[in-house]
Each structure stands twice: as structure tokens, then as C-alpha cells.
Amino acid sequence: MVTSILLSSIRQNAGEAVNTVEPDLMKTFLLAYESVIETLRPSMKVAGLTEPQWRVLHEVRARSPMIASELAANTFVRASSLSRILRDLEARDLIARAQQFEDLRKTLVSLTDYGRKTIAPIETAYAELGQRLADAVGREAVEIGLRISTVEVEDLVAAPARRIAGDVDDAFPRPVATHD
């Protein structure tokens, strides 16, 4: 259902005249996210996982072991929520936590064998979804879309913020220390 809404929205936006309403980026990205999650929800439910829990496990699977603070940034889960999620996942033996040898203030998170087995059906469904998309539009189009939706959009959104910060710095220059 969400997928059809997403396609309808994209078609509607693509068919509009250039000088009319701009495509709604936020709506399009949220619909894309929801269409992916909608596909994975049945597998998550069977595994007894919430969406944030699966995002954490998915990221740890890809980059295990991982520093907890990096995990929060990479999964877009707030640190306070991540702490609770990690406690729950560790209690269920899906992850293991250990102190980093070089810096004892940092916690390393890794996936257990049971965690790998638990998320395997979800990861399979996720990979199949990616393959269906690649089959439909081509692998190159998927890679371009991913690059545009991550690197390019992040750079474009961050550029005005950097420019504004620079403007503020230019408007209020820092005093130069003089040594008399």
C-alpha cells in the first residue's frame, strides 16, 4: 500500500509543470522508508523486534564490533533510546557488549550467533527487496539514487548551514590578540 502511494506521489510530482508545486522531498523520503519497513514488518514481528531494534542489529551486523556512540549516529536512534535498546538486546542474547581495550570509556557492541540467526530472515527480505528494486530500475539507477539521497542531499542541506555559520563569523569577527 505504501509503495503504491510512493509511486503515485512520484508520478504526480514528475507530471507537474515546472513552475507549479515542487516535489515534497520529506514526504517522498518518508514514503520510501515506510515502503521498505512495510515489507520487513512481518519478519520483524516474528523475530519480536521493533524497527529501531532491527536498525541497530542491522548496523551491528554490517560493522561488528561497533562503538556504541557511532551506532547511535548511524542508526538515527537517540543515545537515551539506544541505551535502553542495547540493554534489551543484550538481555535477549542478541548482542554482546564489551569495553574497548584502547579506550575503556567506549563500549563495543557486536552481534551474537543467536542475534545473527534471529535477524537472518529480515536481512534476507531486505536483500530481496534491494534485488527487486535493482531488477526493476537497474543496479546503476539504484546506486545513483542512493548516492543522491545520502551524499548529495546531505551536502546540499549542510552547505547553507555552513554558509550561514560563515556569514555569522564574518559579521562578528573574533578579536585579534595584540601583544604590545
C-alpha positions as CSV (number, residue, x, y, z in Angstrom):
1,M,0.0,0.0,0.0
2,V,2.7,2.5,1.0
3,T,4.6,1.5,-2.1
4,S,1.7,2.4,-4.4
5,I,1.3,5.7,-2.5
6,L,5.0,6.4,-3.1
7,L,4.8,5.6,-6.8
8,S,1.7,7.7,-7.1
9,S,3.4,10.6,-5.4
10,I,6.5,10.3,-7.6
11,R,4.4,10.1,-10.8
12,Q,2.2,13.0,-9.7
13,N,5.3,15.1,-8.9
14,A,7.0,14.1,-12.1
15,G,4.0,15.1,-14.2
16,E,3.6,18.5,-12.7
17,A,4.6,21.6,-14.6
18,V,8.0,23.1,-13.8
19,N,6.5,26.3,-12.3
20,T,4.0,24.5,-10.0
21,V,4.4,22.8,-6.7
22,E,7.8,21.4,-6.1
23,P,8.1,17.7,-5.2
24,D,7.9,17.2,-1.5
25,L,11.3,15.7,-0.6
26,M,10.4,14.9,3.0
27,K,7.2,13.2,2.0
28,T,9.0,11.2,-0.7
29,F,11.8,10.1,1.6
30,L,9.4,9.2,4.4
31,L,7.2,7.2,2.0
32,A,10.2,5.4,0.6
33,Y,11.3,4.5,4.2
34,E,7.8,3.3,5.1
35,S,7.6,1.2,1.9
36,V,10.8,-0.6,2.9
37,I,9.7,-1.0,6.6
38,E,6.2,-2.2,5.5
39,T,7.9,-5.1,3.6
40,L,10.0,-6.0,6.6
41,R,7.5,-5.6,9.4
42,P,6.1,-9.2,9.2
43,S,9.7,-10.6,9.6
44,M,10.4,-8.2,12.5
45,K,7.2,-9.2,14.2
46,V,8.1,-12.9,14.0
47,A,11.5,-12.1,15.5
48,G,10.0,-9.9,18.2
49,L,11.8,-6.8,17.1
50,T,10.8,-3.2,16.8
51,E,12.0,-1.1,13.9
52,P,14.7,0.7,16.0
53,Q,15.9,-2.6,17.4
54,W,16.2,-4.0,13.9
55,R,18.1,-0.9,12.6
56,V,20.6,-1.4,15.5
57,L,21.0,-5.1,14.8
58,H,21.3,-4.5,11.0
59,E,24.0,-1.9,11.6
60,V,25.9,-4.0,14.1
61,R,25.7,-7.0,11.6
62,A,27.3,-4.8,8.9
63,R,30.0,-3.3,11.1
64,S,30.5,-5.6,14.1
65,P,32.1,-4.8,16.5
66,M,31.0,-1.2,16.7
67,I,31.4,1.7,19.2
68,A,28.0,2.5,20.8
69,S,28.3,6.2,20.1
70,E,28.9,5.5,16.4
71,L,25.9,3.1,16.4
72,A,23.6,5.9,17.6
73,A,24.8,8.2,14.8
74,N,24.5,5.5,12.1
75,T,21.0,4.3,13.1
76,F,19.5,7.7,13.9
77,V,18.5,6.4,17.4
78,R,18.9,8.9,20.2
79,A,21.5,7.9,22.8
80,S,19.0,7.6,25.6
81,S,16.9,5.2,23.5
82,L,19.9,3.3,22.3
83,S,21.0,2.6,25.8
84,R,17.6,1.0,26.6
85,I,17.6,-0.9,23.3
86,L,21.1,-2.2,23.9
87,R,20.1,-3.4,27.4
88,D,17.1,-5.2,26.0
89,L,19.1,-6.8,23.1
90,E,21.8,-7.9,25.4
91,A,19.3,-9.4,27.9
92,R,17.9,-11.4,24.9
93,D,21.4,-12.5,23.9
94,L,21.2,-10.8,20.5
95,I,24.2,-8.6,21.1
96,A,27.3,-8.6,23.4
97,R,28.9,-5.5,24.8
98,A,32.5,-5.1,26.0
99,Q,34.8,-2.2,26.9
100,Q,37.1,-1.1,24.1
101,F,40.7,-2.1,25.1
102,E,42.2,1.2,23.8
103,D,39.7,3.5,25.5
104,L,37.7,2.0,28.4
105,R,35.2,4.8,28.2
106,K,33.9,3.3,24.9
107,T,31.6,0.3,24.6
108,L,31.9,-2.1,21.7
109,V,28.8,-3.8,20.5
110,S,28.8,-7.0,18.5
111,L,26.2,-9.4,17.2
112,T,25.9,-12.8,18.8
113,D,25.4,-16.0,16.8
114,Y,21.8,-16.0,18.2
115,G,21.4,-12.4,17.0
116,R,22.6,-13.4,13.5
117,K,20.1,-16.2,13.4
118,T,17.3,-14.0,14.7
119,I,17.8,-11.3,12.0
120,A,18.6,-13.6,9.1
121,P,15.0,-13.8,7.8
122,I,14.7,-10.0,8.0
123,E,18.1,-9.5,6.3
124,T,17.0,-11.9,3.5
125,A,13.8,-10.0,3.0
126,Y,15.8,-6.7,2.9
127,A,18.3,-8.1,0.3
128,E,15.4,-9.5,-1.8
129,L,13.7,-6.0,-1.7
130,G,17.0,-4.4,-2.9
131,Q,17.3,-7.0,-5.7
132,R,13.7,-6.4,-6.8
133,L,14.4,-2.7,-7.0
134,A,17.6,-3.3,-8.9
135,D,15.8,-5.6,-11.3
136,A,13.0,-3.0,-11.8
137,V,15.2,0.1,-12.5
138,G,18.8,-1.3,-12.9
139,R,21.7,-1.5,-10.4
140,E,23.2,1.7,-11.6
141,A,20.0,3.6,-11.1
142,V,19.8,2.3,-7.5
143,E,23.4,3.3,-6.8
144,I,22.8,6.8,-8.2
145,G,19.6,7.1,-6.2
146,L,21.4,6.1,-3.0
147,R,24.2,8.5,-3.7
148,I,21.8,11.3,-4.4
149,S,19.7,10.6,-1.4
150,T,22.6,10.4,1.0
151,V,25.8,12.2,0.0
152,E,24.3,14.8,-2.4
153,V,21.3,15.7,-0.2
154,E,23.4,15.9,2.9
155,D,25.9,18.1,1.2
156,L,23.2,20.4,-0.2
157,V,21.4,20.7,3.1
158,A,24.6,21.2,5.1
159,A,26.1,23.8,2.7
160,P,23.6,26.6,3.6
161,A,24.2,25.9,7.3
162,R,27.9,26.2,6.8
163,R,27.5,29.3,4.7
164,I,25.2,30.9,7.4
165,A,27.7,29.9,10.1
166,G,30.5,31.6,8.0
167,D,28.3,34.7,7.5
168,V,27.9,34.9,11.3
169,D,31.6,34.5,11.7
170,D,32.3,37.2,9.1
171,A,29.7,39.6,10.7
172,F,31.2,39.1,14.2
173,P,34.9,38.7,13.7
174,R,36.8,37.4,16.7
175,P,39.2,39.9,18.3
176,V,42.8,39.6,17.3
177,A,45.1,39.3,20.2
178,T,47.8,42.0,20.2
179,H,51.0,41.9,22.1
180,D,52.2,45.4,22.9
